[in-house]
Amino acid sequence: MALTIPETIPSIASQGEQRLFNILKTKLTEDFIVWYEPRLQRNLYPDFTILSPTFGLLIIEVKGWYAGNIEEAGEQFFKVKDKHGVSESHQSPLRQAHGYFCEAAERFKGYPILRQPEGNYQGKLVFPMGTAAVMSNINEPQAHEENLYNFLQRPQVAYRDELLEWENYSSEMLVQRLRDMFKVYFDFPALTVDQVNTIKGCLHPETVIKQKLAGPKSVLTEANLPEGSTVIVPLDLDQERMARNMKDGHRLISGVAGSGKTLILLARAKVLANRLLDQRILILCFNITLAAHLRSLLHGDTMNPQYKDRIEVMHFHDWAKSLIKWLPSYNSFKTEEECNVHIGQKVLAALQQLPPEHCWDSILVDEAHTFTREWFECCVAGLKDSKNGDLVVVSDGN
């Protein structure tokens, strides 16, 4: 069974997407990773991306159009009527998938461990990469009858009648059929862990933890890598699944030090910031140094300026000062805890007077075991929707 991200397909996915997701998940083996609607960059969401160290990378676009609703077809664009009878222009499925291909390939070429170091194909990718389309509501005979087939030809395209047959395929049969969808396919040495991780990081920037220098095990060939060659260290699959699968609402993540809680929190903030709707996101913590570190990780990402635009990072006292304009001195109270309770009460009162449009869609709390009870009440009050808004609380289980 393939590893899928997310683990289950969202209910809003089309029937064709759900069918293909289930086929890929159950028929492919565990060395395959299948992503549903990963984000290549803002507003670029290919339907399916399939990766295996021995298979390569395949991007599949799924269209649920009906033959009778397609008014015009061409190499570049299709004119399709929606369910209300309104005609809209859409990119050809293959053209759309090719756009994703070009964006991903350009990123891959920035990493020498993913390029051929020498020979006739020097500079080309070391693994095959292809694009395909699945027309989930059109049978192949209909495509011929409606003059669609010239623009959506096998083997790069699979139609509904074939998609239904895939449910009875063996794993080997499905892998071979997917290989046939590549325009160019070639044998290649199995990708290393560093190569797979770097591909993952290029495809899904929100999963990136850091970059490090490439080592002897980063590639299998003897060829020397250019000095300074790097590899990407992304979240592991469990962490990525948690960040992507997390439902909206109030969530508590607990774990020991070093278990990756903060990495999941950052990834979740990135996932929220990458939504098509504008989001106002706040990350809170107790420690001023930690706040500065998290801010530098997010706002220093020049490839994703939306993180700086959409994600605020503050330590609690700085947030409190922005709301109540001043902070009392700890010397005025018997204990530090008494002062923190007082600050929480003042901040809560200010938040209760704040117009909803000035509140936050999501609030994420790191190192939550350092917060007082009153501070959590402030976090809830700071949400635009206190009951259903995103409140992610990350704490040390000890």
N, C-alpha and C positions, 0 to 999 in steps of 0.2 A: 504494500500500500504506500502510495506517495505521501510525502510530507506536504501539507497544504497550509497556506497562510492567506486568509484566516483559516482556522481549523474547519469551520463550516461556512457555507456561502450565505450571505445575507438574504433575508426573505424578499427583499425588494429586487433581487436579481431576476432577469427574465427566465422563462421556462427553458429556453435554449441554453442559457448560461448555466442554469442549475443542472441540466442533463449532462453537459460537457464536464462540469466540475466533478460530478459523481463518477463519470467514466474515467477521467484522469486520476482521480483519487484512488479508485478501487483497482484499476487495471495496471497502473504504473508501479514500479518497485520503489523501495524505500530510499534508493539513491537519487530519486527525482524530487525536486522541489517545485511546487506549483503555486504561483501567486495569482490571486484574483484581484484585478484592478489595482496593481501596484502603481505608485506615483513616480514617473520618470522625472518630471519637473512640474511646476505649477500648471494645471489644466491639461496635462498629458497623462492619461490613465488607460493603458492598454488593458483589454479584457483579461487575457491570460498570458502569463510568462512562464515558460517551462525550462528548467535548467537541470542538467545532470553532468557529472564530471566525464562521463563516457558518451554522452549524447550531444552536448552542445546546448545552444539556447534557441528557443522557438517562441515567437510572439504570435498570438492568435487573436484576431478580432472576430467577435460573434455578432451577427445581425439577425434580428427577428423579423425582418421585412417579409411581407407576403408578395408573391409575384404580381397579383392584380393591383397592388398599390404603387408599383414602380412605374412612373410615367415616362422617364427618360433614363438611359444608362450610357455611361461612357468610361473611358480609361481613367478620367480624373474625378468626375462627379456623377452622382445619381440624384434624380428628382423623385421624391417619395411622398405620397400622401399619408398623413398621420390618421389616427382613429377618428378625428373630427373632419376629415376630408380636406385639410389644409396642406398644400404642397410645400415641401421644404427641400432645400438643396443640401446634400450630404457628400462628404468625400467618399470615393470608392473604398470599400473595406480594405482592399489590398493597398491602395494608396495611403490610407490611414495607418495601417500596420507598418508600411515602409517609413512613414514619418517617425514612428517610435523607434524603428530600426536605426535610422540615421542618428537620432539623438543618443541612443545607447552606445552605438559604435564609436561615436566621437568621444564619449567619456572613456570607453575602454582603451582607446589609443593613447590616452594620457598616462598609461601604466605599462612600462616596458615588459613586465612579467606576462602581459597578455598579448604581446606582439612577437612575430617571428623575428629572431635576432639576426638571421643571415639567410643566404640562398635566394632562389628565384622569387620567393614570396616575402622577402624581408620587409618588415613593417606592417604586414597583414596580421589579422588576429590569428591566434594559435588554435582557435576552436571555431567550428562552423556556427553560423548564426542565420536564422531564417525567419520568414514571415508567412502567415497563412490566414485564411478566413473560413468561417463556418457559417453557412446560411441555414439557420435552424428551422425556418418555416417554408423553404422552397425545395422541392424535389428536383433532381437533375433533369428529368423530362420537361418539367415546367420551365426550367432555365433555357432549354433549347427552344421551346415553343414561344417564349416571350422575348427571344433574341437577347438574353442576358449572358448566355454561356461564353460568348466571345470575349467578355470583359471579366468573367469569373470562371476560369478554366481549372479543371483538375490537372495535376494532382495538388496544386497549391490551394485549391478550394474544396471543401467537403460540403455536400448538401444534406438535407434532412434524411433522405432515404439511407445514405451512407452512415450518418450519425447514429441512426437507430441500429444499424448493423454493428457498430463499434461496441455496443453493450454486450455482444456475444463474442467479441474478440478475446484471444489470449493476450497476455502482456507482450509477448514477442511480436504478435501480429500488429498490435497498436503502435509499438515503438517503430516498427518498420514503416507503417503508414505515415507516422509523423515525420520520419526521416525523409520520406518521399516528398513531403511538402516543401523542403528546402530547395531553393533554386540551385544552389551549389552545396554539395556535401562532400566531405573528405575525411579520411581516417586521421586520427590524431592521438597522441599520448594522453592518457587520462589526466585531467586537471588536478593540480595539487590543492591542498586545503587553502593555501594562501591565494591561489588563483581563483578558486570558487568564492572565497570571502571577498576578494576585491571586486569580482563581478557583482556580488550581492550588494556591496556598498555603493557601487556606481549606479545600480538600478534603483536602490532605495536609500537615498542620502540620509533620511531620518534615522536609519539604523546604525549609522557610523559612530563608533566610539572614538577612534583615533587612527592615525597612520603611523606606520613604523617602517624602518629600513628593511628591504628584502634580504633574505638570508639564503644559505646554500640549499635549503629545502623548498624554497619558493617556486623553483622551476625544476623540471626533470632533466633538461638538456645540459650539456657541458658548457654551452656558450656563456661568456661573461655578460652579466647585466651591466648597463651603464651605472657609473658611480652615482649614488644618491637615489637609486630606484626604490620605490616605496610600495607597500602593500596596505590594504585597508583592514582594520580590525572592526567588524560589525558586532551588533548584538548576536547572541546565539539564538537558535530557532525558538527555544522556549520563551526567551525574553521578548523576541520580536512578536511571537504569537500573543503574549500577554498584552503588550502595548497596543496591538492592532485589534485584538478580540475584546478588549475592555469595553463594556457597555457604558452608555451615558448614565449619569447619576452619581451617587456617593459610593466610593470604593476605598477600601483599606488594604494596603499592601504591607505585610510585616515580614521581616527576615533579619538574620544576623548580619553583623558588619561584614562587608565584602561580598554580599550575595547578589549585588547588582541592582538594588532597589532604586538608587538615584538614576542609574542608566535607563531603567524602565520609565521613571518619571519624566526624564528628558525626552525619551522617545515618544511618550504619550503626548507631551506638550507639542512636539513637532507634528505628530499625526493630526492633532486638533487644529494647529495653525495652517496645515495644508488643505483643510477643507475648503470647498469652493465658496462657502459663505464666510463673510468677514467674522472673525472671532476675536474677542478681547480676553486674553489669557493672563493669569497672574500666578507666578511661582513665589511661594513664601518659605522662608526658613528662619532660624533663630540667629545663626552665626553670620556676621557681616562678611567674613572672609569667604565662607561658602557661597554666599549670595554673589559676590564679585566673581568667583570661579564659574558658577553656573551661567552668569550673565556673559562672561567672555566666551564660553563654549557656544552659546546660542547666537549672540549678537555679532560674534566674530566670523560667522559662517557667511562669507561673501557670495556663495552660490545660492543662498536662500535668504534674501533680504526680508522676506515676509516674517521670519522669526523675530527680527528686531522690531518690525512694525506691529506685530500682534502679541508678542510675549513680553510681559514685564517681569523682572526678577528683583525682589526686594527682601531684606530681612524685616522681621515683624515690626521692630521699633521704627524703622524708616517708613514703613507703610502707615503705622500709627501716626507718625508726625505729619505725613502728608494729609491725613484726615482731620486731626484735631489741632494741628499747627504747633503744638508744643508738647513736651514730655516732662512729667514731674521728676524730681530728683529722687534717687533711691534713698538718699540720706533722710528724706522726709518720712520714711516708713520704717517700721520695726524690722521687717524682713524683706528680702528681694521678692518673695512670692506675693506678699501683700501689695507691693508696688505693681507687679505684673497683673494682679487681679484688677487693681484700680485702672490701669491703662486699658485693659480689656473692656471694662465697663464703659469707659469714655469713648473708645473706638466703636463699640456696639451701638451706643446712642447716636453717634455721628452717622454710621452706616444706615441706621433706620430712617434717617432723614434724607439720605442720598437718593436723587432721582434714579429710576431703574436704568435709564440709558447711560448713567455714569458707573454702573456696576459691571461685574465681569461675567462672561459666559462660563468660564472655567477657572477654578482655583486649585492649585496643586501645592501640597505642603510636604516639604522634605524635612527629615529629622524631627518628625512630629512628636517624639517622646520628650522634646524640650519645651513643648507648648503647654500652657495652662488650659483648663477647661474653658475659661472665658474666651480665650483666643480662638478656639474652635467655633464657638458661637459667632464670633466675628466673621470667620471664613464663610459660614453658612449665610449670614446676613449680607455678605458682599456679593453673593451670586444674584444675577438677574432673576433666576428661577431657583429659589432656595430649596425646593423639594426635588426638582428633576435636573437642575444644573449639574455640571461636572465638578465634583469635589473629590480629588484623589489625595489620600492621606497616606504617607509613607513613613514607617517608623521601625525602630529596632525592637525586635521581639523580646529582647532581654530587658 
